Amino acid sequence: MEPTPSKSSLHETIPGSGLVAYFSMEVAIRPEMPTYSGGLGVLAGDTLRSAADLGIPLAAFTLIHRKGYFQQHLDPHGAQTEEVQPWNPADYCTEEAARVTVAVEGRAVTVRAWRYELTGQFGHVVPIYLLDTDLTENSGWDRGLTDHLYGGDTNYRLQQEIVLGMGGVRMAHALGLRINVYHMNEGHAALLTLALLESQLGGGPQGAATDSDIEVVRRKCVFTTHTPVPAGHDRFSTEQAIRILGGERTARLEKLGCFHEGLLNMTLLALRFSRYANGVAMQHGKVSRAMFPEFSIDSITNGVHAPTWISEPVQRMLDEHVPAWRRDNLYLRNAIDVPETEMLTAHARAKEELLAEVGSRTGLVLNPKVLTLGFARRAATYKRATLLFTDEERLKEIAAKAGGLQILYAGKAHPQDEPGKALIQEVVAEAAKLSNNDLRIVYLENYAWDLGAQLTAGVDVWVNTPKRPYEASGTSGMKAAMNGVPSLSILDGWWIEGCIEGFTGWAIEDGANDAEEAHSLYTKLETAVVPLYRDAPEKWARLMRTTLAFNGSYFNTNRMVKQYARNAYYPERPAETAKVEEEAFAD
Ligand SMILES: *Cc1c(COP(=O)(O)O)cnc(C)c1O
């Protein structure tokens, strides 16, 4: 079949430069499309939104995820059940005519792409190609390969990664895109390197790769790792690799040193073939270098897309006082000058909206004057959602002294994460046990984009209690900061860079164990947060303002994407980039 030329010939907008192809297993494109699960997808979406705003010549590849991630339901005891989220790609995307094939378990699987056009604030378009195997020429099983984000077992995952990595590279070629840089957002996309290597060798899985062949691929690839612990990296057994990828490809990957402890390691594969690699916060860069000492790993700290995460009332305030923030997020630094009363009023609006949402979801009437803490994130054990309940009596005392305390929880557990699911039930049980006139604890169902935006904008303090050093970056606290909401958090991930004690929030001190860290959490609440909130509204307003000015101006994807452009995509020649080599594909 003849490839369809891409409508958005972005490479023509910057003479002499090809595109960056950004590969991510999940992308939060818009709230109505269930193509993401959490932080990684939201970051990918925010990256693309900023790339579009900045006019970066970039195209993205992901999977269509026809059944979504899942919609979370909680019974009164907090037991989670999951519902599929079927959606219709044609409602938002245009089908491309191009078809490519990839070999999965020896079968030829046909792949098509749906194009979503993400338009930046000045009209620049970043096309997102959502790969789809739901075609009549494929078997029933293969048609389902692009249905479930993070669904199924590791066999399913490896098959999806073939579609994403190898299918994506071939699709880019079939669409006539001229790609200079392939950016792997996490190891899920690492197999794209194999497709590029095979293309360099003239087609299929055979042929011996020389160092110079590998160097040709390396010159095109950059990689971002998001995982601070070895167990978090995608790994597959030799048996799986041979069965699903094929014996020749597996042997090649083994020879190239992509196996560790007998397992095919996607992070190793991505690192071997990347000329540039980075972690997603300063500390995460260090942790990654310690984990993979033979590689040079930089760090580019994550951000969030400011106009996506700043609430309407705060946007209106900024438009009035610092209008340049939309063009260049660095101007958020000038929010240091917004009137205190306006900061308080804008936040009060966002809080009212949040509490109205809580009311309509739960029937609970919360008090807009009462100090409200937010804790929303994936229900994984290392995030320690129950740390706040370590000393129940002390928490109740704090609530009484504060003149009331409201704590809003939300978060999904991965369907196969039983300890994570148990954690939700524990929080729900604590909520029932501890809630009284002073203390209200609510667990909200189905944490997703919209609720995330309302929570980070509407609470008074954003709480984060990960176990160090498991939080690679974290981005929800950045969304809060954009809205002037300070964090109270363990010094891990982005917060090591973002915490200026008393100006952007507070650090929970490191302790030898959970109890010690809980003690520090209570102490900060008692001595810093509660007195300031209760007794000194002008000082609280100034705290909100410094939070927004200091952290909003830095922890945004506008800054982050510029760093990728300068350090990863075009380190030597920012304006003019390398010639695109011809690529050949066969299976
Ligand atoms: C921002 C966001 C996340 C990521 O937040 P963390 O701080 O990494 O936990 C996850 N899920 C949703 C819905 C979000 O909006």
The ligand as an SDF file (V2000), in Angstrom:
LIG
                    3D

 15 15  0  0  0  0  0  0  0  0999 V2000
   -0.1750   14.7600   37.6810 C   0  0  0  0  0  0  0  0  0  0  0  0
   -0.8620   13.4520   37.7620 C   0  0  0  0  0  0  0  0  0  0  0  0
   -0.1690   12.3220   38.2070 C   0  0  0  0  0  0  0  0  0  0  0  0
    1.2820   12.3570   38.6100 C   0  0  0  0  0  0  0  0  0  0  0  0
    1.4340   12.8420   39.9100 O   0  0  0  0  0  0  0  0  0  0  0  0
    2.5500   12.3270   40.9220 P   0  0  0  0  0  0  0  0  0  0  0  0
    2.9660   13.5110   41.6680 O   0  0  0  0  0  0  0  0  0  0  0  0
    3.6640   11.7580   40.1080 O   0  0  0  0  0  0  0  0  0  0  0  0
    1.8830   11.3110   41.7560 O   0  0  0  0  0  0  0  0  0  0  0  0
   -0.8440   11.1140   38.2670 C   0  0  0  0  0  0  0  0  0  0  0  0
   -2.1390   11.0300   37.9190 N   0  0  0  0  0  0  0  0  0  0  0  0
   -2.8430   12.0970   37.5100 C   0  0  0  0  0  0  0  0  0  0  0  0
   -4.2730   11.9300   37.1540 C   0  0  0  0  0  0  0  0  0  0  0  0
   -2.2290   13.3390   37.4160 C   0  0  0  0  0  0  0  0  0  0  0  0
   -2.9370   14.3930   36.9810 O   0  0  0  0  0  0  0  0  0  0  0  0
  1  2  1  0
  2  3  1  0
  2 14  2  0
  3  4  1  0
  3 10  2  0
  4  5  1  0
  5  6  1  0
  6  7  2  0
  6  8  1  0
  6  9  1  0
 10 11  1  0
 11 12  2  0
 12 13  1  0
 12 14  1  0
 14 15  1  0
M  END
$$$$
